[in-house]
């Protein structure tokens, strides 16, 4: 690609043709403030906070939207530029509900940071905040507060171009312009998948997750309640970002200690039920393959698609309801854990299930909605009583007064606390597929997958859709019908890629046997409940930490987890048994398409 030469504040810089002024400034470590800009999204230039002077142009230019031209002379810090930025920020503040001392985003609000940097005293413009703006708390997962919206449209671009959901849009014009939903309906009544990616990209507190940690504190303080906290795989590689550690630091042991110090009765691991999911889901896949290839049963749907991601599941229920038969019937690891907490765990501990409060710590906003699905009460009780995000756990640790950096490391409690590396890699895109293949291949052939260190690189990475072929050679007698079969699999992350995969299935052209889909970019490590900010570089560091955790574990195949073997021997009997079918599997339903 051809190069061009420009000058920024008197310093020469060479960049690729087509790159923006903002890109060039980053290359030489010149900071230009932004608000509507986000690395994950297309260029917008809506807010104009990033304006600069370009020689030969009387009007200031938005550096995020203007491609650099050869020979440009650019000034980023002149009085004209500083005054313009201050004016823009002050106008945004005049429209903003400045409840900064009580706002959930007060510690990392981009508008607040800019206001401090540019010394905005709120006296330049009178406040024109509209009265009687109600906060939309209709969703189990997301709150929408228009009084804090700066109309940067990051959420709209996220929902449309990144996720292809279009739950959010821009309505009205001029001073009445706002971010709204279809017909201004509440969030619960539109095609919102609850993925929370809009929350991760909102620069203020206009979009946040619904928070339930006050209720969890109440339960912890109630001596009649037995509170369990279980943690998803990707929480351990992201929580540290909120508590003093660099991005991508594994803090598993300190996290366990912190939760125990919060006062909960038992600290357990969702990775246990991730291992359980693999055993159930792998068996379901083999059962489907047998019915299709041997029994010629055309009512059985292939490819089978993973059902671990509740944002993806709800997306399918809204937009591809006629193809829900392709989804695995397995509940997600969160819900499997909850069902067993109110049955197997309760029996082992001699507890009344009604006294158990099962709290899931998740990287995901959609997990809050999933916990409240009407299907998730097969134990006779609500499987999961509260779903908290990684961010909420970070806030609870801060509220407790613990110095996270100084905490000793400890291990999970027993009974649903032991896991394998296969359970850990659920947190990264491709991880569920890799974990499933490690187990399925060994069940079919009696041998480990033929990849170095069991690392199936073909399903790893950050490409939107990846595919791999696993050749079955040396199948055991029970699975002889798979001898010589090329098992074709695919992995997709981000709902824009989920749509592509589903459109291929809808057209009858899908060549795959098994597909993993995750709603969020990068999988759970990029979930809507993870620490803010997030971008591709951060997601890659979290993924690397996930695989490091996997490699550090003594057991790396789900079916080798001794607690999994024990729960089948004592309670579930076998995969897809009557007990496991009732507790660990579920159904899906069509939802409205608007």
TORSENU-440989 format. One line per 3 residues: number of its first residue (from 1); for each residue x, y, z of C-alpha. Coordinates in steps of 0.2 Angstrom, whole numbers, plus 5000, padded with zeros to 4 digits. Example, Ala and Ser with C-alpha at 12.3 -4.5 7.8 and 13.67 -1.06 7.14 Angstrom:
# TORSENU-440989
1	5062,4978,5039; 5068,4995,5036
# end
This chain:
# TORSENU-440989
1	5000,5000,5000; 5007,5017,4995; 5013,5029,5009
4	5010,5048,5011; 5019,5061,5021; 5010,5074,5032
7	5015,5085,5046; 5007,5086,5063; 5011,5100,5075
10	5028,5102,5065; 5032,5083,5066; 5034,5073,5050
13	5024,5057,5049; 5022,5044,5036; 5007,5033,5035
16	4997,5022,5023; 4986,5031,5011; 4968,5031,5016
19	4972,5032,5035; 4964,5046,5044; 4972,5061,5053
22	4968,5053,5070; 4977,5037,5064; 4992,5047,5060
25	4992,5057,5077; 4991,5040,5086; 5007,5034,5077
28	5017,5048,5084; 5008,5048,5101; 4999,5064,5099
31	4983,5062,5109; 4967,5069,5100; 4951,5068,5111
34	4937,5058,5104; 4919,5054,5110; 4909,5046,5096
37	4924,5037,5089; 4927,5019,5094; 4940,5007,5087
40	4927,4993,5084; 4915,5004,5074; 4914,5013,5057
43	4920,5031,5057; 4906,5044,5061; 4912,5061,5065
46	4896,5065,5074; 4902,5074,5090; 4917,5084,5082
49	4927,5083,5099; 4942,5078,5088; 4943,5093,5078
52	4960,5100,5071; 4966,5114,5060; 4971,5109,5043
55	4981,5122,5034; 4971,5129,5019; 4955,5125,5027
58	4945,5139,5037; 4934,5127,5045; 4940,5114,5058
61	4941,5096,5052; 4935,5080,5062; 4951,5070,5063
64	4943,5054,5065; 4933,5056,5048; 4945,5065,5037
67	4958,5054,5027; 4975,5062,5028; 4982,5069,5011
70	5000,5070,5006; 5008,5086,5011; 4995,5090,5024
73	5000,5102,5038; 4990,5099,5054; 4988,5108,5070
76	4980,5099,5085; 4982,5111,5099; 4980,5129,5094
79	4969,5141,5103; 4955,5139,5090; 4955,5121,5092
82	4955,5121,5111; 4941,5133,5111; 4931,5124,5099
85	4933,5108,5109; 4928,5116,5125; 4913,5124,5117
88	4907,5106,5110; 4910,5098,5127; 4902,5112,5136
91	4886,5110,5125; 4886,5091,5128; 4887,5094,5147
94	4873,5107,5146; 4862,5093,5139; 4868,5080,5151
97	4861,5074,5168; 4876,5078,5178; 4873,5066,5193
100	4891,5062,5192; 4893,5058,5211; 4880,5045,5210
103	4882,5038,5192; 4887,5020,5190; 4899,5025,5176
106	4907,5039,5187; 4924,5031,5188; 4926,5029,5169
109	4914,5041,5160; 4922,5048,5145; 4912,5064,5145
112	4917,5067,5163; 4936,5064,5159; 4934,5077,5144
115	4925,5089,5155; 4939,5089,5168; 4953,5089,5155
118	4945,5105,5147; 4940,5113,5163; 4921,5113,5159
121	4913,5123,5174; 4895,5121,5166; 4894,5140,5166
124	4897,5143,5148; 4879,5137,5143; 4863,5135,5153
127	4857,5117,5156; 4843,5112,5144; 4840,5095,5151
130	4823,5090,5147; 4812,5086,5162; 4803,5070,5167
133	4814,5058,5157; 4811,5041,5163; 4824,5027,5164
136	4819,5012,5154; 4821,4997,5166; 4810,4985,5157
139	4824,4974,5152; 4831,4961,5164; 4848,4965,5157
142	4850,4983,5151; 4845,5000,5158; 4843,5015,5146
145	4844,5033,5153; 4841,5046,5139; 4845,5060,5151
148	4864,5054,5151; 4864,5052,5132; 4876,5062,5122
151	4869,5056,5105; 4886,5050,5099; 4877,5035,5091
154	4890,5022,5096; 4876,5011,5103; 4866,5012,5086
157	4882,5008,5076; 4886,4994,5087; 4868,4987,5086
160	4867,4989,5068; 4884,4986,5060; 4893,4975,5073
163	4878,4964,5078; 4865,4966,5064; 4851,4967,5077
166	4845,4985,5075; 4836,4986,5092; 4842,5004,5093
169	4840,5018,5080; 4840,5037,5079; 4824,5046,5079
172	4818,5064,5077; 4829,5079,5071; 4839,5094,5078
175	4837,5097,5097; 4824,5083,5098; 4835,5070,5090
178	4837,5055,5102; 4842,5036,5102; 4826,5026,5103
181	4819,5009,5099; 4806,5003,5086; 4790,5014,5089
184	4799,5020,5105; 4794,5004,5113; 4802,4998,5130
187	4818,4988,5127; 4809,4972,5133; 4797,4973,5118
190	4809,4975,5104; 4822,4963,5095; 4835,4966,5108
193	4846,4951,5112; 4852,4958,5128; 4870,4956,5122
196	4876,4972,5131; 4888,4977,5117; 4879,4994,5117
199	4883,4996,5135; 4902,4992,5132; 4903,5006,5119
202	4892,5019,5128; 4904,5033,5134; 4893,5039,5148
205	4880,5031,5159; 4866,5032,5146; 4866,5013,5144
208	4871,5001,5158; 4868,4984,5164; 4853,4981,5176
211	4862,4979,5193; 4857,4967,5206; 4872,4967,5218
214	4862,4976,5232; 4850,4961,5233; 4865,4949,5233
217	4872,4959,5248; 4856,4957,5257; 4856,4938,5254
220	4874,4937,5260; 4869,4946,5276; 4854,4935,5279
223	4859,4920,5291; 4845,4909,5284; 4852,4910,5266
226	4865,4899,5259; 4874,4910,5245; 4884,4901,5232
229	4894,4911,5219; 4900,4903,5203; 4911,4911,5191
232	4912,4910,5172; 4928,4906,5163; 4932,4923,5156
235	4929,4933,5172; 4946,4927,5179; 4955,4935,5165
238	4946,4952,5165; 4942,4956,5183; 4959,4961,5187
241	4957,4976,5175; 4945,4984,5187; 4956,4981,5202
244	4974,4986,5198; 4981,4973,5186; 4986,4975,5168
247	4974,4968,5154; 4975,4950,5152; 4981,4945,5169
250	4974,4929,5176; 4968,4932,5194; 4958,4916,5198
253	4965,4913,5215; 4963,4931,5221; 4946,4931,5214
256	4941,4916,5224; 4948,4923,5240; 4939,4940,5237
259	4922,4931,5235; 4925,4921,5250; 4929,4937,5260
262	4913,4945,5254; 4904,4932,5265; 4897,4920,5253
265	4895,4902,5259; 4902,4893,5244; 4913,4898,5230
268	4911,4887,5215; 4916,4886,5197; 4905,4887,5181
271	4919,4879,5172; 4913,4863,5181; 4896,4864,5172
274	4905,4869,5156; 4914,4852,5157; 4896,4845,5160
277	4889,4854,5145; 4903,4846,5134; 4898,4829,5140
280	4880,4832,5137; 4882,4842,5121; 4895,4830,5114
283	4883,4815,5117; 4869,4824,5109; 4879,4828,5093
286	4884,4809,5092; 4866,4804,5094; 4861,4816,5080
289	4874,4810,5069; 4869,4792,5071; 4850,4796,5068
292	4855,4805,5052; 4868,4794,5045; 4862,4777,5051
295	4843,4778,5054; 4841,4791,5040; 4829,4801,5051
298	4826,4817,5042; 4817,4825,5056; 4834,4827,5066
301	4842,4843,5062; 4861,4845,5056; 4871,4855,5058
304	4869,4856,5077; 4873,4873,5085; 4879,4877,5102
307	4867,4885,5114; 4879,4892,5127; 4877,4910,5122
310	4860,4917,5128; 4862,4933,5117; 4864,4921,5102
313	4849,4910,5107; 4837,4925,5109; 4844,4932,5092
316	4839,4915,5084; 4822,4915,5093; 4818,4932,5085
319	4825,4931,5068; 4827,4912,5063; 4813,4904,5073
322	4809,4891,5060; 4827,4884,5062; 4827,4882,5081
325	4828,4864,5079; 4847,4866,5075; 4851,4872,5092
328	4857,4860,5105; 4844,4857,5118; 4858,4859,5131
331	4856,4873,5144; 4871,4885,5146; 4884,4881,5159
334	4876,4894,5170; 4859,4886,5170; 4865,4868,5171
337	4875,4874,5187; 4859,4882,5194; 4848,4867,5191
340	4861,4856,5200; 4864,4869,5214; 4845,4867,5219
343	4846,4848,5218; 4862,4838,5219; 4872,4851,5229
346	4857,4854,5240; 4856,4836,5244; 4874,4834,5247
349	4874,4849,5259; 4858,4844,5267; 4850,4861,5263
352	4833,4865,5258; 4833,4872,5240; 4822,4887,5245
355	4836,4893,5256; 4850,4892,5243; 4854,4909,5233
358	4863,4904,5218; 4873,4919,5211; 4882,4918,5194
361	4896,4929,5190; 4896,4931,5171; 4904,4942,5157
364	4887,4944,5150; 4872,4955,5151; 4861,4942,5142
367	4864,4930,5156; 4853,4941,5167; 4838,4938,5155
370	4843,4920,5153; 4842,4917,5172; 4824,4924,5172
373	4817,4914,5157; 4802,4904,5161; 4810,4888,5155
376	4824,4889,5168; 4814,4882,5183; 4816,4863,5181
379	4823,4860,5198; 4807,4866,5205; 4815,4883,5209
382	4823,4897,5199; 4839,4889,5193; 4849,4905,5195
385	4843,4918,5207; 4855,4933,5202; 4866,4935,5187
388	4880,4948,5190; 4892,4955,5177; 4911,4955,5180
391	4909,4974,5183; 4897,4971,5197; 4908,4959,5205
394	4922,4972,5204; 4911,4985,5212; 4907,4973,5226
397	4925,4970,5230; 4928,4988,5230; 4913,4991,5241
400	4920,4978,5253; 4936,4988,5256; 4947,4973,5251
403	4964,4977,5244; 4963,4965,5229; 4982,4966,5225
406	4986,4960,5242; 4975,4945,5243; 4982,4928,5245
409	4977,4915,5232; 4965,4901,5236; 4955,4887,5227
412	4937,4884,5223; 4926,4874,5236; 4922,4856,5232
415	4906,4849,5225; 4904,4857,5208; 4921,4867,5210
418	4933,4856,5200; 4936,4859,5181; 4947,4856,5167
421	4956,4867,5154; 4942,4862,5142; 4930,4871,5153
424	4941,4886,5154; 4942,4889,5135; 4923,4891,5134
427	4928,4909,5138; 4935,4912,5120; 4928,4911,5103
430	4931,4893,5097; 4933,4887,5114; 4917,4877,5116
433	4921,4869,5099; 4938,4864,5104; 4933,4857,5121
436	4919,4847,5112; 4931,4840,5099; 4944,4835,5112
439	4930,4824,5120; 4920,4819,5105; 4935,4813,5096
442	4941,4802,5110; 4924,4795,5113; 4923,4790,5095
445	4941,4783,5093; 4948,4780,5110; 4963,4792,5105
448	4967,4810,5109; 4963,4823,5095; 4978,4822,5083
451	4984,4840,5087; 5000,4845,5096; 4996,4847,5115
454	4977,4845,5110; 4977,4863,5104; 4965,4864,5089
457	4972,4880,5081; 4960,4879,5066; 4946,4884,5077
460	4955,4898,5087; 4958,4916,5081; 4948,4931,5079
463	4941,4929,5061; 4922,4931,5061; 4919,4914,5054
466	4932,4900,5055; 4930,4882,5049; 4939,4865,5052
469	4938,4847,5046; 4942,4833,5058; 4945,4816,5049
472	4938,4801,5059; 4950,4787,5058; 4950,4771,5069
475	4932,4773,5076; 4928,4761,5090; 4914,4748,5086
478	4900,4758,5094; 4904,4772,5082; 4909,4762,5066
481	4897,4772,5056; 4908,4787,5058; 4924,4778,5052
484	4932,4789,5038; 4919,4803,5040; 4926,4821,5038
487	4918,4830,5053; 4915,4848,5047; 4914,4861,5060
490	4912,4880,5060; 4914,4894,5073; 4906,4911,5072
493	4907,4926,5084; 4897,4942,5084; 4879,4942,5078
496	4883,4949,5061; 4892,4932,5058; 4879,4922,5066
499	4867,4929,5053; 4878,4924,5039; 4879,4906,5046
502	4860,4905,5048; 4856,4912,5031; 4867,4898,5024
505	4857,4885,5034; 4841,4893,5029; 4846,4891,5010
508	4850,4873,5013; 4869,4876,5008; 4877,4873,5025
511	4891,4860,5024; 4894,4858,5042; 4889,4845,5056
514	4893,4856,5071; 4893,4875,5073; 4898,4886,5088
517	4890,4903,5089; 4894,4916,5102; 4885,4933,5102
520	4899,4944,5107; 4915,4948,5098; 4929,4937,5104
523	4916,4926,5113; 4913,4928,5132; 4930,4938,5134
526	4922,4952,5125; 4905,4950,5133; 4893,4965,5137
529	4897,4963,5156; 4916,4964,5155; 4926,4979,5161
532	4926,4995,5150; 4934,4999,5138; 4935,4985,5126
535	4943,4984,5109; 4952,4971,5098; 4969,4973,5107
538	4961,4970,5124; 4951,4955,5118; 4966,4947,5111
541	4975,4949,5128; 4961,4941,5137; 4960,4926,5124
544	4979,4923,5127; 4976,4923,5146; 4962,4910,5143
547	4973,4898,5134; 4987,4901,5146; 4975,4895,5160
550	4971,4880,5150; 4989,4875,5147; 4992,4877,5166
553	4979,4864,5171; 4983,4846,5174; 4967,4840,5166
556	4962,4847,5149; 4947,4836,5143; 4930,4838,5151
559	4926,4819,5152; 4941,4817,5163; 4935,4829,5177
562	4933,4818,5192; 4918,4828,5199; 4909,4825,5182
565	4912,4807,5183; 4905,4807,5201; 4890,4817,5197
568	4885,4804,5184; 4889,4790,5195; 4878,4797,5210
571	4865,4807,5202; 4863,4809,5183; 4867,4791,5178
574	4873,4794,5160; 4872,4808,5147; 4855,4811,5140
577	4847,4801,5154; 4830,4805,5160; 4837,4815,5175
580	4849,4825,5164; 4836,4828,5151; 4824,4835,5164
583	4837,4846,5173; 4850,4850,5160; 4841,4852,5143
586	4828,4865,5138; 4817,4871,5124; 4816,4887,5113
589	4802,4898,5107; 4798,4910,5093; 4798,4929,5098
592	4792,4944,5090; 4801,4951,5075; 4801,4970,5077
# end
